[in-house]
């Protein structure tokens, strides 16, 4: 498809993810004639800026037949409904919401890991949601170099996991406590957010894992192989944006920390933090399209064990991945 003068719909344009998508798209090689920003009635009267032009946000879904491409950045239920409408209209697109990731017929793609030629022209593709995207970028080079037996990690999720309303909850609670007022009742999360950590993001299911943890493991199995053992704990922390993780990997072949750093430093989408520095912090990752990797060291409890720390601007990373996939699809 030619990229001259295409009309692009961004579903969920006023959310954290939608805003990052518009920003990355504005600097991409895709030639956009018009962006149609779409959001819920909560965004009635809102406007977004794209390449210097201010556009009113539409709160009713326009005819998808008039769009050449769509990005789904809305919550899962809404994105799934629009994905069905887009498929019916013959409008291709990319799902960033995680709604289509569990569907085996929909390719799950990470641009920096390479996209099979036969998958470039499929109507819809999905990108990994949550921690699966940054984890895949870090783990894939290790799989290629030494193989992986298992990965055990903790994900530190910011309040942005609840979208704009999640960050607003953290702000309002923090201001109330600073001013010695009673904090408002939680409306997005089941517990207060400010100055506290919650041991889960979402409600645990029958086996104890939350849906976020289960989906991350399923995505990683699709991307890296079903024979790798994964155990993930997602923890909510009182930061506004970003995602950090600490994890242990056990490789099939020996791989010392220096070799691992060398492998990761050559991998796309990653930036290895210099030795001797404390970081990387979530603040250091803000606005960065890459995953920052640091504290690479040996795990003394396993023969082929390594410890890692990563920090990333999750929304920015997801947006950058989606736009790279769109550039490949649209021939930009």
Buried (B, 14 or more C-beta within 10 A) or exposed (E): EEBEEBBBBBBBBBBBBBBBBBBBBBEBEBEBEBBBBBBBEEBEEBEBBBEEEEBEBBBEBEEBEEBBBBBBBBBBEBBBBBBEEBBEBEBBBBBBBBBBBBBEEBBBBBBBBEBEEEBBEBEBBBBBBBBBBBBBBBBBBBBEBBBBBBBBBBBBBBBBBBBBBBBBBBBBBBEBBEEEEEBEEEEBBEEBBBEEEBEBBBEEEEEEBBBBBBBBBBBBBBBBEEEBEBBBBBBBBBBBBBBBBBBBBBBEEEBEBEBBBEBBEEBBBBBBBEEEEEBBBBEBBBEBBBBBBBBBBBBEEBEBBBBBBBBBBBBBBBBBBBBBBBBBBBEB
